[in-house]
Amino acid sequence: MSGHSKWSTIKRKKGINDAKRGKLFAKLLRAIEVAAKQGGTDPAINASLNHAIQKAKSNSLPIQNIENALKRLTGDTNNEDRQEIYYEGYGPSGIAFYVYCITDNKNRTLSDVKSTFSKNNGNIGNPGSVSYLFERKGIFELTGDTDLISHFAIKNNCLDISEQYGNIVIEVLPSEYISFKNKIETENFKIINSDIPFLPTNNVLITNEEFILVSKLIESLEELEDVQEVYTNFDLGEIELETILK
């Protein structure tokens, strides 16, 4: 399993406090609005919107807030001109960072991201410096009968299958995210988490001591208003991960 998936597990296990929830809701709504602007307001055909809505719901964003955001896009209300942008760099222990942002002010966002790297033993890089180390995939983490889920995944030509904490994690092509999700729901498997992240093509195994520094940079970037996702290529052994989650 990649560091991104393990970082998601760590965050899910440790939860989120109320002080951060309001900021998270704002980011989730921003992602929904941008996805809908780019691919349309129908989540049945817009994979990015489908994922953004699913992620919002899994983080307890009220459905009414989601509906209101989509209504704003189909009405006459003027919306801020936001755009997607990625920043690349290296963190502690040479870990690659690929940072996805949605912003209405690129200068502000660049300044914030660059400063955060500098304060946390990292360096921001030029475009293309780390992006080649990542590939976009569709990810589903499922719980249920392991044999049935594995058979289902193989039958539907998934890219990869792995196990983590008793759950099965399936990788698919991003273009197959919606169709695969529909098939999963038909089989009544329980989806613990789903995503369309950038996953590293090669992971870098780090120690718990190194993870402390890496996680500090990840968390500091995630605190920034314009940062939506932070992708990295760190990895942890299962024993190290168990220690962190205790």
N, C-alpha and C positions, 0 to 999 in steps of 0.2 A: 504493500500500500504506500502511496505517495505521502509526502509530508502534508500536502494540502488536505488530504482526507483525514490524516491523523490530527491536524490542527482543528478541523471541523469537529472531530470527536472530542477533543479536549475542551473546546468552547461549549459544546452541547452538554458535556458532563458537568462542567463547572457553572453553567448558567450565565445569566446576564442580570446585572443589578438595575434597579429602577432609574438610576441617574443616567444610565447609558441608553435606556429603552427609547426615550423620546428622540434622541439623535438617530438611533437605528431606524425608527419609523420614518423619519424624514428621508433617510437614504433609500429605504425600500420604495417609498412613493416616487422618488426621483427616478429610480431604475424602471419602475412601471411606466412612467410617462415617456421616458426616452425610448424604451422598447416599443411602445405603442406608436410613437411618432415614426419610427423607422420601419416597422413591419406591419402596421395596422392594429386595430383594437380587438381583433378576434383571436383569442388565445388558442383556438383549435387549429389555426394555421401558422401562428406566429410563435415559434419555439422560444424565443427570448422573452416574450411577454408571458407565455405559459409558465416559464421557469420563474420569472420575477414575481408573478402572482402567487405561485406555490410557495416560494421562499417567504413572501410577506405573510401568508397565512400560517406557515410553520412557526413564524416568530410572533404570532398572536396579534398581527395588525388587524384592526376591525374591518370586516368586509365592507362596511359602509364607506370607510376611507378609500378603499380600493375602487369601489364603484364611482365615488365622487371624482377621483383622479381621472378615470376613463371618460366620465361625462364632460369634464373640463376640456378634454382633447377634441370632443365632437361638437362642442359649442362654439360660441363666438368670443369666449374669454381669451385675452392675450396671455401667452405663457412666456416665461423667460427663455431666452435662447441658450439652451444647454447643449453641450457636445461631449462626446466620449473621447478620452485620451488615455494613452498608456505611458507609464514611465518605467524605466529599467535601471537596475543597479545591482550592487553587491553589498551584502551585509556581513556580519561577523562570520568568521570561519570560511569566507569565500562563497557563502550561500547566495544563489541568484534570486533576485526579487523582480517580479513583473507586476506592476501596480496599476490597476484599472480605476479610472476616475471619471466622474461626470461633473462638469464644471460650466459655469457661465463666465469665468474669468481665468484664462490659462496662466496668466502671469502670477496671480495669487496662488494658484494650485502648484505651479512649478516651484515657487518660493517656499511654500509649506513643505512639500515633499522633499526638496533638496535639503532644507534645514533639518528635517526629521532624520534623514539618512546621516547627516553630518554629526548630529547629537548622539547617535546610537551606533557608532563604530562602523558606519557604512559609507558608501559612495554612490551617487547617482551616475548613471552611464549614458552614453549616446544611444539614439534609436538603433535598434538592431544588435545591441551589445549582449543581450540575454534572451531576446524573444525567440531566437532559433532553438533554444533549449526547451521550449514548451510547445505542446500540441493541444488543441481543444478537443475535449471528449464529452460525451454524455455519460453521467454517472447515476446509478441507482443503488442505494443500500437497502436491502430487503431483509425481513425477518420471517421465519416460518420453517417449513420442512426443507432442510438443506438439499436433499436429493431431488425433490420436486423442482426447487428453484434452479438448481444447477442444470437439470434436464431441460427445463424451459429455456434457460439462457443459451444452451448449446443448440437447441432446436431452432432458435431464432437468430442464430449466427452472430452472437455478441462478440466483441473484440477480446474481452478478457473477463475472467471470473476469479475472485479472491475472497478470502474469509477474514473477518475482523470482529472480535468479541462476539462470536456466535452468529453474526449477521453475514449475509452474502453481498458482496459489492460487484456490480456488473458494469462494464464499460461498453458503450456503443458509439457509433458515429453521431456527431451533433445533429446531422440532418435526419437521423432516425429517432431523435429524442421523443417527439410527440407520439409517433406511431408505437414505439416501444413502451411508452408510459401507458398508452391505451391498452396494449396487450397485457401488461402487468395487472392493470385494474380489472380486466376481464377474468384473469386467473385468481383474483381476490388475494394476491400476496400483499402484505402490509409494507408500504414504503416508509422507511425510517427517515431517509433523506434522499434528495435528488438534486442534481446540479448540472451545469454545462461549463465546467471550469477549464482553465488551461493547466494541463498536467505536465510535469517535467518528463523529458525523455530519459533522463538519468538522474537518480537520486544521490544525494551526498549524506552519508551516515554521520551523525554527530552525537556527542556525549550529552548527558544531562546538564553539565556545566556550560557547554556551548549553547545548548538549547535556551538557557536562561537569557543569554544575550540576544539570540535570534528572536525569541518570542517577545522580548522587550521592543525590538524594532517593529515587528509585525503589529503589536498592540498599539504602538505610537502612531504608526501609519493609519491603522483602522480608526483611530480617534479623530483623524482629520475629516473635516466636513465633506470634502469632495471625493474622498477615497471610498470606493464601493467594495473592491476585492483586492486582496494581496495574495499573489501566487508565489510560491517558493519551491526550491528543489531539495529542502532538507528532509532527512528521514531519521526515524528513531527506531531502535530495536524494541521488541515487544516488552522486554523486561524494563527498559528505561521508560517506556510509555506507561506501564503499570505503576511505576514509582511516581510519576508525575500526577497520575489520576487519583492517587491515594489521598 
